[in-house]
C-alpha cells in the first residue's frame, strides 16, 4: 500500500512536470505588458503566466492571514 502511494505520487508529479513543460514549449511568443503607463520587458507568454500564478499563490494566503487576523481581533473584543 505504501509503495502504491509512492508510485501514484511519482506518476502525478511526472504528469504535472510534463504538463508544465508542454505549456512552456507551446507559449513562446513574446509579449510586453502595459500597466498604468509602465511597459514591462518583452517576455514569453508562458513566463508571464507562471509569474502571475506564483505571485497569486503568495498574495492570496498573505491577504487571507491579514484579513483573518482582523476578524479574530474583532471577535476577541466582543467576548
Secondary structure, DSSP 8 states (H G I E B T S, - for coil): -HHHHHHHHHHHHHHHHHHHHHHHHH---EE--EETTEE---EEHHHHHHHHHHHHHHHHHHHHHHHHHHHHHHHHHH-
